[in-house]
Amino acid sequence: MSGPPSLRAAGHALMYWQRRQEVNANNLANVETAGFRAQRVFAQAMPGGIPALGTVVDTRPGGLSETGSPLDLALEGPGRFVVETPDGARLVRSGSFALDAEGRIVSEEGHPLVGTGGVLVLPPGPVQIDNRGVVTVGDERIGTLKVVRELDPGESQSAPGGGVTRPERASFRDDSFAAMESLEELPTSEVTVRQGYLEGSNVSALGSLIEMTTIQRSFEAVQNSVRVIDSMMETVANRIGRVE
């Protein structure tokens, strides 16, 4: 085994384990974040033997918890809610919404929730949202929530503070941005909205802690191999230097 190639391989291995640690730490930090989707790191062999690191989003849903709040909404099965922001349509999986002064259903950041006919504006009164996303206030039907298909991670853009293409950011949240006209609505038969519920994170705290231990041990093992290779190269260099 030649020295420089082995050191390059060890260097790539260290980068891989460091990336896994960063992503795993971010997953663990979001174990209580509603609707958060964990990320997983993978390495793909490229020409020349240099691995390319990448991440994928774990699309398994988190568990639902009942809150009793009429504007806490969650989805069972596929899909995303849509909120309107100055940066474009933002796709969210689960959210604790509220009414603003204009009667709009808004996210915690104040972005209005979008219905199939545009932003929903509600009159005063008790809000009911059925399993298909139909919004009524009293006996008046206001509209239907817009629920769209999930974006392919390769088509998503980074959300402020983090996004699917920026897994190294500590404030990563499973949000995506897209042009409104590019969104594909789900048929109502595929939509199941749960009013008064929030979807939790799909991160397992115990699994992430075990992962952290595995990463630390693997990183240390690679570090030890670098020390061994360095010692071997030093010994070879010293012996060659003595040859007359």
C-alpha positions in Angstrom: 0.0 0.0 0.0 1.6 3.2 -1.1 1.7 6.2 1.3 0.0 9.1 -0.5 -3.0 7.2 -1.9 -3.6 5.6 1.5 -3.5 9.0 3.2 -5.9 10.4 0.6 -8.3 7.5 1.3 -8.0 8.2 5.0 -8.6 11.9 4.5 -11.8 11.1 2.5 -13.0 8.7 5.2 -12.4 11.5 7.9 -14.5 13.9 5.8 -17.3 11.3 5.5 -17.5 10.6 9.2 -17.3 14.4 10.0 -20.2 15.0 7.6 -22.2 12.2 9.2 -21.5 13.8 12.6 -22.7 17.2 11.5 -25.9 15.9 10.0 -26.6 13.5 12.9 -26.1 16.4 15.4 -28.5 18.5 13.5 -31.1 15.6 13.4 -30.7 15.2 17.2 -31.1 19.0 17.7 -34.5 18.8 15.9 -35.9 15.8 17.7 -38.7 18.0 19.1 -39.3 20.1 15.9 -42.8 19.5 14.5 -42.7 18.0 11.0 -38.9 17.7 10.9 -37.5 15.0 8.6 -34.1 13.5 9.4 -31.3 13.4 6.8 -29.0 10.5 6.0 -25.5 10.8 4.6 -24.2 8.5 1.8 -21.0 8.2 -0.1 -21.0 7.3 -3.9 -17.9 6.0 -5.6 -16.7 8.2 -8.5 -14.1 7.7 -11.2 -10.6 7.7 -9.7 -11.9 6.1 -6.5 -12.8 9.5 -4.9 -16.1 9.2 -3.1 -18.8 11.9 -3.5 -20.7 12.7 -0.3 -24.4 13.4 -0.5 -27.5 13.5 1.7 -31.0 12.2 1.4 -34.1 13.1 3.4 -35.8 10.4 5.4 -39.4 10.7 4.2 -40.9 8.5 6.8 -43.6 10.5 8.7 -43.3 11.4 12.3 -46.0 10.4 14.9 -49.1 12.6 15.4 -49.8 14.2 18.7 -53.2 15.7 19.6 -53.1 19.4 20.7 -56.8 20.3 20.6 -55.9 23.6 18.9 -58.2 24.1 15.9 -55.4 25.6 13.8 -52.8 23.0 14.5 -52.8 20.9 11.3 -51.1 17.7 10.3 -51.2 15.4 7.3 -51.5 11.6 7.2 -49.9 10.1 4.2 -48.2 12.2 1.4 -48.3 15.9 0.7 -47.4 19.3 2.0 -49.3 22.4 2.9 -48.4 25.6 1.1 -47.8 29.0 2.6 -47.2 32.2 0.7 -43.9 34.1 1.4 -42.0 37.0 -0.3 -39.6 34.3 -1.5 -42.2 32.2 -3.2 -44.4 29.3 -2.1 -43.1 27.5 0.9 -44.0 23.8 1.4 -44.6 22.7 5.0 -45.4 19.4 6.4 -46.9 20.3 9.7 -47.5 23.5 11.5 -49.1 25.4 14.3 -51.1 28.1 12.6 -53.0 31.0 13.9 -55.4 33.8 12.7 -53.9 37.2 12.0 -55.7 40.6 12.2 -57.0 40.2 8.6 -58.6 36.8 9.4 -55.9 34.8 7.4 -54.6 31.5 8.6 -50.9 32.2 9.0 -47.7 30.3 10.0 -45.6 31.2 13.1 -43.6 33.5 10.7 -46.8 35.3 9.6 -47.0 33.7 6.2 -50.6 33.0 5.0 -51.8 29.4 4.4 -52.9 28.9 0.8 -56.1 27.3 -0.3 -57.0 25.9 -3.8 -58.4 29.3 -4.7 -55.7 31.4 -3.0 -55.1 32.8 0.4 -57.9 31.9 2.8 -59.6 34.7 4.7 -62.0 33.6 7.5 -64.9 35.5 9.1 -65.3 35.4 12.9 -66.5 32.1 14.3 -65.4 28.6 15.2 -63.1 27.0 12.5 -63.7 23.5 11.3 -61.3 21.7 8.9 -62.4 18.2 7.7 -60.2 15.3 6.6 -60.1 16.5 3.0 -59.0 20.0 4.0 -62.4 21.7 3.6 -62.5 24.8 5.8 -65.8 26.0 7.2 -66.7 28.7 9.7 -70.1 28.0 11.2 -72.2 27.0 8.3 -70.2 28.9 5.7 -67.7 27.0 3.5 -64.6 29.1 3.0 -62.5 27.0 0.8 -60.2 24.0 0.7 -56.6 23.8 1.8 -54.0 23.4 -1.0 -52.1 20.2 -0.5 -49.4 19.4 -3.0 -47.0 16.6 -3.8 -43.6 16.5 -2.2 -40.8 18.0 -4.2 -38.0 15.9 -5.4 -35.0 16.8 -3.2 -33.0 17.6 -6.3 -35.6 20.2 -7.4 -35.9 21.9 -4.0 -34.2 25.1 -3.0 -32.6 26.0 0.3 -34.9 27.5 2.8 -33.7 30.5 4.9 -31.7 29.0 7.8 -31.3 25.7 6.1 -33.0 23.4 3.6 -32.6 20.1 1.8 -29.6 21.2 -0.2 -27.8 22.7 2.9 -27.7 19.9 5.5 -24.7 21.3 7.2 -26.6 24.3 8.5 -27.4 23.8 12.2 -30.9 25.3 11.8 -32.0 22.9 9.1 -35.7 22.4 8.8 -37.6 20.2 6.4 -39.0 23.0 4.3 -38.8 23.6 0.6 -39.4 26.6 -1.7 -40.9 26.4 -5.2 -42.7 28.5 -7.8 -46.4 28.3 -7.2 -47.2 27.3 -10.7 -44.9 24.3 -10.5 -46.7 22.7 -7.7 -48.9 19.6 -8.3 -52.0 19.4 -6.2 -52.9 16.1 -4.7 -56.3 14.7 -5.5 -58.7 15.1 -2.5 -58.9 11.3 -2.4 -55.2 11.2 -1.4 -55.5 14.0 1.2 -56.0 13.3 4.9 -55.8 16.4 7.1 -55.9 16.1 10.9 -57.2 19.2 12.7 -56.0 19.7 16.2 -52.9 17.5 15.6 -49.2 18.2 15.0 -46.8 15.8 13.3 -43.7 15.2 15.3 -40.1 14.8 14.1 -39.2 11.4 12.7 -35.8 11.5 14.5 -35.2 8.8 17.1 -33.3 10.3 19.9 -31.9 6.9 21.0 -31.0 6.0 17.4 -29.2 9.3 17.0 -27.2 8.8 20.2 -26.2 5.3 19.1 -25.2 6.8 15.7 -23.1 9.4 17.4 -21.2 6.7 19.3 -20.6 4.7 16.1 -19.4 7.8 14.3 -16.9 8.8 17.1 -15.4 5.3 17.2 -15.1 5.1 13.4 -13.5 8.6 13.2 -11.0 7.6 15.9 -10.2 4.3 14.1 -9.4 6.3 10.9 -7.3 8.7 12.9 -5.3 5.8 14.3 -4.8 4.4 10.8 -3.4 7.8 9.7 -0.9 7.7 12.6 0.2 4.2 11.6 0.6 5.2 7.9 2.6 8.3 8.9 4.9 6.2 11.1 5.5 3.7 8.3 6.3 6.4 5.9 8.7 8.0 8.3 10.4 4.6 8.9 10.8 4.0 5.2 12.2 7.4 4.5 14.8 7.0 7.3 15.9 3.6 6.0 16.2 4.9 2.4 18.2 7.8 3.7 20.8 5.3 5.1 21.3 3.4 1.9 24.8 4.1 0.5 
